[in-house]
Amino acid sequence: MTLPLDKDLQLKKCSLIDFRDITVRVLEYLPNVISESKTKNNYKLHSSQIAGSTKYLRPINQDLFIYDSTAFKTKFDEFIFLFEKLKVKTSKYDRSEKHLIDSVLYTIQQSIGCGFDLLANQNSSRKHVGNRFEELIKEVFTELKISNKKAVLQIPYETEEGQKVYKCENDLILSPYNKVKSSSSQLDKNEIIVSIKTTSKDRMGKMFIDKILLERFVEHEQKVIGIFLNDVQRKESDNISYTLVSGLFMVYSKFLTELEGIYYLDPPPNVNKEPYNKHMKSFSELLTNDIWRLLIS
């Protein structure tokens, strides 16, 4: 028995095939409910009028999003086929292969987001959308045969009532070993701590603070990267705004600590400019190049 789409969206996804299937469902649903579309800076702004109320969808990057479900299934198969090449550390990639990676994953995540925009209230959907993104990125690295797990580092501290524990949650740990060695009490210096968020808005600073905190506690340098979906949001009914505070990112990088990299499925415009392009890249660059360098360095 097929679950209603709103219930299916809320279910944890445990494989890339699960993500393919939910994406196809949303892509086949969208044409039936979208009533108006506008374009702003290469982003489509869709809205839907149902039962007398208007619902607005998140901005959709036209260069990345695959609207047709049949075309998506074809591109998804090409993406899965590409993993055999991705597992070879010395492989070289052309622009179309990198675009395929970003486009398929962006379409999956934005389809899920759009489904929630249409079928759930904003407060309840935000956590689900974030959880699906974490699950999606985890499944990508699992498919790549890179050992990974979610972990919580427990940092003890003293109070008048005795010892208490601060729990520093890590969205994902990537490991060069057959099994992740980091635990709740220590981190392996060769493993990568990954922060996975749909946007850097209100979250960028925490990554820098967490890196400093982790390194002070484990008493060695620790590799930390961030993976974001995008930094763009709808502004009113017919406009968009970019949410990356790029100046603050550079100040943190210069005066607090440097992260090992920031990766976007849909990079904001500043990513292509100096000096941000030294720190921020497309997610495909992580899969096709940086991940192996980070794991062995």
Contacts in CASP RR format, 6 or more apart in sequence:
PFRMAT RR
TARGET T0000
AUTHOR 0000-0000-0000
METHOD contacts of the structure
MODEL  1
MTLPLDKDLQLKKCSLIDFRDITVRVLEYLPNVISESKTKNNYKLHSSQI
AGSTKYLRPINQDLFIYDSTAFKTKFDEFIFLFEKLKVKTSKYDRSEKHL
IDSVLYTIQQSIGCGFDLLANQNSSRKHVGNRFEELIKEVFTELKISNKK
AVLQIPYETEEGQKVYKCENDLILSPYNKVKSSSSQLDKNEIIVSIKTTS
KDRMGKMFIDKILLERFVEHEQKVIGIFLNDVQRKESDNISYTLVSGLFM
VYSKFLTELEGIYYLDPPPNVNKEPYNKHMKSFSELLTNDIWRLLIS
2 8 0 8 1.000
3 11 0 8 1.000
5 25 0 8 1.000
5 26 0 8 1.000
5 29 0 8 1.000
5 115 0 8 1.000
5 119 0 8 1.000
6 115 0 8 1.000
6 119 0 8 1.000
6 120 0 8 1.000
8 22 0 8 1.000
8 25 0 8 1.000
9 22 0 8 1.000
9 26 0 8 1.000
9 112 0 8 1.000
9 115 0 8 1.000
9 116 0 8 1.000
9 119 0 8 1.000
9 120 0 8 1.000
9 128 0 8 1.000
9 132 0 8 1.000
10 120 0 8 1.000
10 128 0 8 1.000
12 131 0 8 1.000
12 135 0 8 1.000
13 19 0 8 1.000
13 22 0 8 1.000
13 132 0 8 1.000
13 135 0 8 1.000
13 136 0 8 1.000
13 139 0 8 1.000
14 135 0 8 1.000
14 139 0 8 1.000
15 139 0 8 1.000
16 80 0 8 1.000
16 139 0 8 1.000
16 140 0 8 1.000
16 143 0 8 1.000
19 108 0 8 1.000
19 132 0 8 1.000
19 135 0 8 1.000
19 136 0 8 1.000
19 139 0 8 1.000
20 73 0 8 1.000
20 76 0 8 1.000
20 108 0 8 1.000
22 108 0 8 1.000
22 111 0 8 1.000
22 112 0 8 1.000
23 72 0 8 1.000
23 76 0 8 1.000
23 107 0 8 1.000
23 108 0 8 1.000
23 111 0 8 1.000
23 112 0 8 1.000
24 69 0 8 1.000
24 72 0 8 1.000
24 73 0 8 1.000
26 111 0 8 1.000
26 112 0 8 1.000
26 114 0 8 1.000
26 115 0 8 1.000
27 66 0 8 1.000
27 67 0 8 1.000
27 68 0 8 1.000
27 69 0 8 1.000
27 72 0 8 1.000
27 107 0 8 1.000
27 111 0 8 1.000
28 69 0 8 1.000
29 115 0 8 1.000
29 118 0 8 1.000
30 46 0 8 1.000
30 67 0 8 1.000
30 114 0 8 1.000
33 48 0 8 1.000
33 50 0 8 1.000
33 118 0 8 1.000
34 46 0 8 1.000
34 47 0 8 1.000
34 48 0 8 1.000
34 57 0 8 1.000
35 47 0 8 1.000
35 48 0 8 1.000
35 49 0 8 1.000
36 46 0 8 1.000
36 47 0 8 1.000
36 49 0 8 1.000
37 44 0 8 1.000
37 45 0 8 1.000
37 46 0 8 1.000
37 47 0 8 1.000
38 44 0 8 1.000
38 45 0 8 1.000
38 238 0 8 1.000
39 45 0 8 1.000
39 62 0 8 1.000
40 59 0 8 1.000
40 238 0 8 1.000
40 239 0 8 1.000
40 240 0 8 1.000
41 240 0 8 1.000
42 61 0 8 1.000
42 62 0 8 1.000
42 63 0 8 1.000
43 59 0 8 1.000
43 60 0 8 1.000
43 61 0 8 1.000
43 62 0 8 1.000
43 232 0 8 1.000
43 240 0 8 1.000
44 59 0 8 1.000
44 60 0 8 1.000
44 62 0 8 1.000
44 65 0 8 1.000
45 56 0 8 1.000
45 57 0 8 1.000
45 59 0 8 1.000
45 60 0 8 1.000
45 234 0 8 1.000
45 237 0 8 1.000
45 238 0 8 1.000
45 239 0 8 1.000
45 240 0 8 1.000
46 56 0 8 1.000
46 57 0 8 1.000
46 60 0 8 1.000
46 114 0 8 1.000
47 54 0 8 1.000
47 55 0 8 1.000
47 56 0 8 1.000
47 57 0 8 1.000
47 237 0 8 1.000
48 54 0 8 1.000
48 55 0 8 1.000
48 57 0 8 1.000
48 118 0 8 1.000
49 55 0 8 1.000
50 118 0 8 1.000
55 117 0 8 1.000
55 118 0 8 1.000
56 117 0 8 1.000
56 234 0 8 1.000
56 237 0 8 1.000
57 114 0 8 1.000
57 117 0 8 1.000
57 118 0 8 1.000
57 234 0 8 1.000
58 110 0 8 1.000
58 113 0 8 1.000
58 114 0 8 1.000
58 117 0 8 1.000
58 233 0 8 1.000
58 234 0 8 1.000
59 232 0 8 1.000
59 233 0 8 1.000
59 234 0 8 1.000
59 240 0 8 1.000
60 110 0 8 1.000
60 114 0 8 1.000
61 106 0 8 1.000
61 110 0 8 1.000
61 230 0 8 1.000
61 232 0 8 1.000
61 266 0 8 1.000
63 103 0 8 1.000
64 102 0 8 1.000
64 103 0 8 1.000
64 106 0 8 1.000
64 107 0 8 1.000
64 265 0 8 1.000
64 266 0 8 1.000
65 103 0 8 1.000
65 106 0 8 1.000
65 107 0 8 1.000
65 110 0 8 1.000
66 72 0 8 1.000
66 75 0 8 1.000
66 103 0 8 1.000
66 104 0 8 1.000
66 107 0 8 1.000
72 104 0 8 1.000
72 107 0 8 1.000
75 100 0 8 1.000
75 103 0 8 1.000
75 104 0 8 1.000
75 107 0 8 1.000
76 104 0 8 1.000
78 100 0 8 1.000
79 100 0 8 1.000
79 101 0 8 1.000
79 104 0 8 1.000
79 105 0 8 1.000
80 143 0 8 1.000
82 97 0 8 1.000
82 100 0 8 1.000
82 101 0 8 1.000
83 143 0 8 1.000
83 144 0 8 1.000
85 91 0 8 1.000
85 93 0 8 1.000
85 97 0 8 1.000
86 144 0 8 1.000
86 287 0 8 1.000
86 288 0 8 1.000
87 144 0 8 1.000
87 145 0 8 1.000
89 292 0 8 1.000
91 288 0 8 1.000
93 284 0 8 1.000
93 288 0 8 1.000
93 289 0 8 1.000
97 284 0 8 1.000
97 288 0 8 1.000
98 282 0 8 1.000
98 284 0 8 1.000
98 285 0 8 1.000
98 288 0 8 1.000
99 284 0 8 1.000
101 283 0 8 1.000
101 284 0 8 1.000
101 287 0 8 1.000
101 288 0 8 1.000
102 265 0 8 1.000
102 266 0 8 1.000
102 282 0 8 1.000
102 283 0 8 1.000
102 284 0 8 1.000
105 136 0 8 1.000
105 140 0 8 1.000
105 265 0 8 1.000
105 283 0 8 1.000
106 229 0 8 1.000
106 265 0 8 1.000
106 266 0 8 1.000
108 136 0 8 1.000
109 132 0 8 1.000
109 133 0 8 1.000
109 136 0 8 1.000
109 198 0 8 1.000
109 229 0 8 1.000
109 265 0 8 1.000
110 229 0 8 1.000
112 129 0 8 1.000
112 132 0 8 1.000
113 125 0 8 1.000
113 129 0 8 1.000
113 132 0 8 1.000
116 125 0 8 1.000
116 128 0 8 1.000
116 129 0 8 1.000
117 125 0 8 1.000
120 128 0 8 1.000
129 198 0 8 1.000
130 197 0 8 1.000
130 198 0 8 1.000
133 196 0 8 1.000
133 197 0 8 1.000
133 198 0 8 1.000
133 229 0 8 1.000
134 150 0 8 1.000
134 171 0 8 1.000
134 172 0 8 1.000
134 196 0 8 1.000
137 172 0 8 1.000
137 194 0 8 1.000
137 196 0 8 1.000
137 227 0 8 1.000
138 148 0 8 1.000
138 150 0 8 1.000
138 172 0 8 1.000
140 287 0 8 1.000
141 148 0 8 1.000
141 172 0 8 1.000
141 174 0 8 1.000
142 148 0 8 1.000
144 287 0 8 1.000
144 291 0 8 1.000
146 174 0 8 1.000
146 175 0 8 1.000
146 291 0 8 1.000
146 295 0 8 1.000
147 174 0 8 1.000
147 175 0 8 1.000
147 176 0 8 1.000
147 177 0 8 1.000
147 178 0 8 1.000
147 179 0 8 1.000
147 180 0 8 1.000
148 172 0 8 1.000
148 173 0 8 1.000
148 174 0 8 1.000
148 175 0 8 1.000
148 180 0 8 1.000
149 172 0 8 1.000
149 173 0 8 1.000
149 180 0 8 1.000
150 169 0 8 1.000
150 170 0 8 1.000
150 171 0 8 1.000
150 172 0 8 1.000
150 173 0 8 1.000
151 169 0 8 1.000
151 170 0 8 1.000
151 173 0 8 1.000
151 180 0 8 1.000
151 182 0 8 1.000
151 183 0 8 1.000
151 184 0 8 1.000
152 167 0 8 1.000
152 168 0 8 1.000
152 169 0 8 1.000
152 170 0 8 1.000
152 184 0 8 1.000
153 167 0 8 1.000
153 168 0 8 1.000
153 170 0 8 1.000
153 182 0 8 1.000
153 184 0 8 1.000
153 185 0 8 1.000
153 187 0 8 1.000
153 214 0 8 1.000
153 217 0 8 1.000
154 165 0 8 1.000
154 166 0 8 1.000
154 167 0 8 1.000
154 168 0 8 1.000
154 184 0 8 1.000
154 185 0 8 1.000
155 165 0 8 1.000
155 166 0 8 1.000
155 167 0 8 1.000
155 168 0 8 1.000
155 213 0 8 1.000
155 217 0 8 1.000
156 163 0 8 1.000
156 164 0 8 1.000
156 165 0 8 1.000
156 166 0 8 1.000
157 163 0 8 1.000
157 164 0 8 1.000
157 165 0 8 1.000
157 166 0 8 1.000
158 164 0 8 1.000
168 210 0 8 1.000
168 213 0 8 1.000
168 214 0 8 1.000
170 193 0 8 1.000
170 194 0 8 1.000
170 195 0 8 1.000
171 194 0 8 1.000
171 195 0 8 1.000
171 196 0 8 1.000
171 197 0 8 1.000
172 193 0 8 1.000
172 194 0 8 1.000
172 196 0 8 1.000
173 180 0 8 1.000
173 182 0 8 1.000
173 187 0 8 1.000
173 191 0 8 1.000
173 192 0 8 1.000
173 193 0 8 1.000
173 194 0 8 1.000
174 191 0 8 1.000
174 192 0 8 1.000
174 194 0 8 1.000
174 291 0 8 1.000
174 295 0 8 1.000
175 181 0 8 1.000
175 182 0 8 1.000
175 188 0 8 1.000
175 190 0 8 1.000
175 191 0 8 1.000
175 192 0 8 1.000
175 295 0 8 1.000
176 190 0 8 1.000
176 191 0 8 1.000
176 295 0 8 1.000
176 296 0 8 1.000
177 188 0 8 1.000
177 190 0 8 1.000
177 191 0 8 1.000
180 188 0 8 1.000
180 191 0 8 1.000
181 188 0 8 1.000
181 191 0 8 1.000
182 188 0 8 1.000
182 191 0 8 1.000
186 218 0 8 1.000
187 193 0 8 1.000
187 214 0 8 1.000
187 218 0 8 1.000
187 222 0 8 1.000
189 218 0 8 1.000
189 220 0 8 1.000
189 221 0 8 1.000
189 222 0 8 1.000
189 223 0 8 1.000
190 295 0 8 1.000
191 223 0 8 1.000
192 223 0 8 1.000
192 224 0 8 1.000
192 225 0 8 1.000
192 260 0 8 1.000
192 294 0 8 1.000
192 295 0 8 1.000
193 210 0 8 1.000
193 211 0 8 1.000
193 214 0 8 1.000
193 222 0 8 1.000
193 223 0 8 1.000
193 224 0 8 1.000
193 225 0 8 1.000
194 224 0 8 1.000
194 225 0 8 1.000
194 226 0 8 1.000
194 227 0 8 1.000
195 203 0 8 1.000
195 206 0 8 1.000
195 207 0 8 1.000
195 210 0 8 1.000
195 224 0 8 1.000
195 225 0 8 1.000
195 226 0 8 1.000
195 227 0 8 1.000
196 226 0 8 1.000
196 227 0 8 1.000
197 203 0 8 1.000
197 226 0 8 1.000
197 227 0 8 1.000
197 228 0 8 1.000
197 229 0 8 1.000
198 228 0 8 1.000
198 229 0 8 1.000
198 230 0 8 1.000
199 228 0 8 1.000
199 229 0 8 1.000
199 230 0 8 1.000
199 231 0 8 1.000
199 233 0 8 1.000
199 243 0 8 1.000
200 228 0 8 1.000
200 231 0 8 1.000
200 243 0 8 1.000
200 244 0 8 1.000
200 245 0 8 1.000
200 249 0 8 1.000
200 262 0 8 1.000
201 231 0 8 1.000
201 233 0 8 1.000
201 243 0 8 1.000
201 244 0 8 1.000
204 244 0 8 1.000
204 245 0 8 1.000
204 248 0 8 1.000
204 249 0 8 1.000
204 252 0 8 1.000
205 248 0 8 1.000
205 252 0 8 1.000
207 224 0 8 1.000
207 226 0 8 1.000
207 259 0 8 1.000
208 252 0 8 1.000
208 253 0 8 1.000
208 256 0 8 1.000
208 257 0 8 1.000
208 259 0 8 1.000
209 256 0 8 1.000
210 224 0 8 1.000
211 222 0 8 1.000
211 224 0 8 1.000
211 257 0 8 1.000
211 259 0 8 1.000
212 256 0 8 1.000
212 257 0 8 1.000
214 222 0 8 1.000
214 224 0 8 1.000
215 221 0 8 1.000
215 222 0 8 1.000
215 257 0 8 1.000
223 260 0 8 1.000
223 294 0 8 1.000
223 297 0 8 1.000
224 259 0 8 1.000
224 260 0 8 1.000
225 259 0 8 1.000
225 260 0 8 1.000
225 261 0 8 1.000
225 262 0 8 1.000
225 263 0 8 1.000
225 286 0 8 1.000
225 294 0 8 1.000
226 259 0 8 1.000
226 261 0 8 1.000
226 262 0 8 1.000
226 263 0 8 1.000
227 263 0 8 1.000
227 264 0 8 1.000
227 283 0 8 1.000
227 286 0 8 1.000
228 262 0 8 1.000
228 263 0 8 1.000
228 264 0 8 1.000
228 265 0 8 1.000
229 264 0 8 1.000
229 265 0 8 1.000
229 266 0 8 1.000
230 264 0 8 1.000
230 265 0 8 1.000
230 266 0 8 1.000
230 267 0 8 1.000
230 268 0 8 1.000
231 242 0 8 1.000
231 243 0 8 1.000
231 244 0 8 1.000
231 264 0 8 1.000
231 268 0 8 1.000
232 240 0 8 1.000
232 241 0 8 1.000
232 242 0 8 1.000
232 243 0 8 1.000
232 266 0 8 1.000
232 268 0 8 1.000
233 240 0 8 1.000
233 241 0 8 1.000
233 243 0 8 1.000
234 240 0 8 1.000
235 241 0 8 1.000
242 268 0 8 1.000
242 269 0 8 1.000
242 270 0 8 1.000
243 268 0 8 1.000
244 268 0 8 1.000
244 270 0 8 1.000
246 268 0 8 1.000
246 270 0 8 1.000
246 276 0 8 1.000
249 262 0 8 1.000
249 276 0 8 1.000
249 279 0 8 1.000
250 275 0 8 1.000
250 276 0 8 1.000
253 259 0 8 1.000
253 279 0 8 1.000
258 279 0 8 1.000
259 279 0 8 1.000
260 294 0 8 1.000
261 279 0 8 1.000
261 280 0 8 1.000
261 281 0 8 1.000
261 290 0 8 1.000
262 279 0 8 1.000
262 280 0 8 1.000
262 281 0 8 1.000
263 280 0 8 1.000
263 281 0 8 1.000
263 282 0 8 1.000
263 283 0 8 1.000
263 285 0 8 1.000
263 286 0 8 1.000
263 290 0 8 1.000
264 271 0 8 1.000
264 280 0 8 1.000
264 281 0 8 1.000
264 282 0 8 1.000
264 283 0 8 1.000
265 282 0 8 1.000
265 283 0 8 1.000
267 280 0 8 1.000
267 281 0 8 1.000
267 282 0 8 1.000
270 276 0 8 1.000
270 280 0 8 1.000
271 277 0 8 1.000
271 280 0 8 1.000
271 281 0 8 1.000
271 282 0 8 1.000
281 290 0 8 1.000
END
